[in-house]
Amino acid sequence: MGKKLQITMLLTTIASNTMLFALTSEFRSPLRLIRGVMHSPLEPVGDAWWYDDMPECDRDPCWNIEAWAGGYYRAADRAFFKPCNGNTTQTTSLSTLFFGAESFTGQQLFVNSTVPSNSLASVTPYLGFAQIFPRFTYTERGVVMGIHAMRTFGDDDCWHVGVRGGLPVKEIEITPTNVGAMEETLQDVYDVRNLCVGVGATDVQIVYAFRLDFLTALTRCVVSSGTEVTTSFVQYDNGTGSSTQPSGPSNVSTQIAGITASGDSASGPTAGTNVLPPVYVTRVGTGGGGQGNCLYTDAPTGQFPAFPYCQPATAVTGALNGDGSGGAVGQTMFFKFGTDYAAGLGTDTDAQAALFVVPRCDTDTNTALPVVNTQANAIRNNVVTAINQFGSTFETSIAFLQSQGIDFTRAERVVGVGDLDTEVYVGYGHPEDWYIDGILGVRFPTGTRPPNATRIYYQPTGNKKHYEIKLMLEGGWHPVEWFAFRLDAAYNHAFKASECRAAPFKQQTSPCNTSCCENDCNSCNTSCSSSSTCNSHCCKSDTNKFPCVNCSTLFIKNIGPNLCVDVSWDYFVGHLELSFFHPCNQDIGLTIGYEGMYKGKDHVSDDDCDCTTTGVFTATDLLGNANQPLDLSILEVRSQTATHKLYGELFHRWNFFELFAGASQIVAGENAMRESEAHIGFKLFF
């Protein structure tokens, strides 16, 4: 038996459990097969009803040794997600787990989610408006090998000690499902049509709808103080502009704001009389025109306002608020002089994406037919001229990111051994009747490591080189021949280790990962500005250097250049399993169970290692701009995970051989994949 024990310990040191990590954070449940079968312990082979009929063999009755192997398959294409955190059955795309949102623009990867106009003009305007909406599936298949050895001792063999381990070998694939339709095109953000309003050729009017974030991303050359500069098509006034002079750095700008939406019959605003603006804005539905503000759309919808796009002054419901709010879906509003749009709408691309600029229609005094405002026509001509450059001049955002080594269209396939997981335990009782065990586990980081942060879909087979420790209690009772149950609860800690993550550039607001914001996501900003307690513990804490926002705010992350950080985390796993045995043969049965898992948020801090950075809290962005400020707290946003899993397993032992098969489904969770899993395996008793 000494030799057997040596072999057992050797096998244990090459066994592994694993919880899979993306380049983001842990977002999935543990692999249950790693600890072997799910059912309550069967009688030791030496005490089994069939043992006396077996040929005699030399075995130590104080030792029970088992080995198992099994294959499994799991897959997911949706994720459980709730804007203000918490468990839910609502699902969104996997993109939310990987990148923080279902869709996003290229400029959201930069400081303050903004790319300067001159950079948009020189690189690609698509970064400023085109929504990227990656859709992909997760699949994992593999085999698990494990061994368990237990020795009994003491009076009536009531005490026992043991070791356990398992080794998974995995193949993990991330497969994009919408390659070729992963990014908005010009057809999603603008439309120009003819509107026939009479019987003659001259009665044809040209109407249009231009999405506001698209117009904002367009650039033009203007003269400012005698120098030619590149500026945005849309200049957002801060509320101090004059209603008699156009705003902007050049006198060729067109003023698109007015004093009122009705009451002026002039066909076009002129200096001193521009009560009516030449264009209005019409709000589209959630997800409309691409992003909108909907968290659960599978893809941008490309909605446009109702045709005909042009609107008379009498159809306008009121002024657009400074932050871009106001008006219901389908209603038309106007930009009003004296409103500060620069600080609100001008910085919020989501608010811009829900608004379409449409021309103002006046009434011809001779024919009483609608006529598109003259200045509205001039705006259309300028936009169309700019659009004609797109096809031959600018690459898409997807193409730009590919040139930086970030490819949303590339599938990833990773094959390798997972992490090494070991357990030692001591317990009291007879496991086939009742028992309680105290378990100490150690996980060794033998799995693969992501090569760099730009491989956005790369899924390592282990936990990214973190050592883990586990403290666990397990117990069970077999009160009657046909029924038994088992309970366990485990605390796990992943020790701090260096990881390469995508640099999270500072935004205008910062995540607030404390109870102040998370418990009251609708009033965080109000309470933080009015409560000294909240200010000191929430918005202006040492770990949150910038103003925080409520917990429903989406932060784009895990896309960008390499940054080296230290990461650690804690998580809890518990099981309740009910086993039902055949009343005449306790070696045949069915187990059903529940698994609950909760992982706390990642603890991220700066690190100095061999990743490419230019400083602890700065990095060079994808446009080559050096020393851009970082906000590491963005990496902690929604890194907490919870899962609620139901599972079942059938089993049958024939003498020294057992066959088992089962399946599981995660039915609810928080920031976790909606996994489906199946497995089959066998077990040998020695």
MOWO-V103547 format. One line per field, one symbol per residue. phi: phi as a letter, one per 30 degrees, with the letter a starting at -180 (. if undefined). psi: psi as a letter, one per 20 degrees, with the letter a starting at -180 (. if undefined). burial: I if it has 24 or more other ideal C-beta (glycine too) atoms within 12 Angstrom, else O. A space follows every 50 residues. Layout:
phi=???
psi=???
burial=???
This chain:
phi=.ddddddedddddccacabdbcdcadbbddddddcjdcddeddeedcddc ddddddbcbdddcbbbbbaacbbbaabbbdabecijdacdbbddedddbj adbacddddcehhbceeddeddcadeedbddcbdbaccbbbabbbabbbb bcaidhhdcababbaabccbbbbcbdcbejbcbdcdddbabbbdbdcbcc ddddcccabcddddddddbbcbcbhibdbcbdeccddcjcdddcbdcjdb dcdcdccbdbcajbcddadbejbddcddbbbcdcdeidikchbddbddae cidbddddddbdedcddlddddcjdjidejdcbbdceicdcddcedccdd dddcbcdbddcccdddcicdbdeddddddeedddddddddecccdddedd dddciccdccdbbbblddddcbbbbbabjcedcaabbcbcbbccdcddce daddddcdcddbciicdbbbcbcbaabcdbdcbabbbabbcbbcddadbc cddcdecdbbdccbdecddbddbedddddccdddddcbdbddcbdcecbd dddccdbiblddbcbcbbababbbbbbccccddcadcbabbbabbcbbcd ddccbdbcbdddbcldcbacddciddhddcbddddddhddbbbbccbaac bacchcbbcbaaabbdcalbhbdddbbbbbabbccc
psi=hghghggghghhikqqrqpqqaierpjrrqohihjbrhrqprqqhhiqhi hiiqqpqoqoiipopqqrqqqrpqqqjrqpppgkrrqriqqarihhggii qhqrrhiijrpkkppqghhghhfpihhihoppnpprqpqpqaqpprqppp pqrapkkiqqqrqqrqoqpqopppoqikpiliqqahiiiqpprqopibir hiipqorropphhghhhqqqprpoljpprprqhpopqjijqqiipqrriq jjqppjqrhrirjpjqiqprpijmgprhqappprrpipjegbkpijqhqq ikqrrqqqhqprhiipiaqprhjjrqqrpiqprqppqipnighehiinhg hhijpppqqpprpphgikqqppqghhhhggggghghhiighigqrrhggg hhijjooiipqpppprqaqppqqqrqrqrohifqrpqpppqpppmirrqp hriinhipoqibklkpqqqppqpqqrpmhrhjqqrqqqpppppoqpqpqo rppoqprhrqqnlrhgghimiijggghhiiphghghifhkrhinirprrr iipppprkoarqppqpqrrqqqpqqoppppqphiojjpappqrppppppr qqoprqqobjqorjrgkrrpaijjorlpqqnhhhiipkiqqqqopprqpq qppodjpppqqarrppiraolqqnqpqqqqarppp.
burial=OOOOOOOIOOIIOIIIIIIIIIIIIIIIIIIIIIIIIIIIIIIIIIOIOO OOOOOOOOOOOOIIIIIIIIIIIIIIIIIIIIIIIOIIOOIIIIIIIIII IIIIIIIIIIIIIIIIIOIIIOIIIIIIIIIIIIIIIIIIIIIIIIIIII IIOOOOIOIIIIIIIIIIIIIIIIIIIIOOIIIIIIOIIIIIOOIOIOOO OOOOIIIIIIIIIIIIIIIIOIOOOOOOOIIIIIIIIOOOIOIOOIIIOO OOIIIIIIIIIIOIOIIIIOOOOIIIIIIIIIIIIOIIIIIIIIIIIIII IIIIIOOIIIIIIOIIOIIIIIOIIIIOIOIIIIIIIOIIIIOIIIIIII IIIIIIIIIIIIOOOOOOOIIIIOIIIIIIOIIOOIIOOIOOOIOIIIOI IOOIOIIIIIIIOIOIIIIIIIIIIIIIIIIIIOIIIIIIIIIIIIIIII OIIIIIIIIIIIIIIIIIIIIIIIIIIIOOOOIIIIIIIIIIIIOOIIII IIIIIIIIIIIIIIOIIIOOIOOIIOIIOOOOOIIOIIIOIOIIOIIIII IIIIIIIIIIIIIIIIIIIIIIIIIIIIIIIOOOOIIIIIIIIIIIIIII IIIIIIIOOOIOIOOOIIIIIIIOIOOIIIIIIIIIIIIIIIIIIIIIII IIIOOIOIIIIIIIIIIIIIIIIIIIIIIIIIIIII
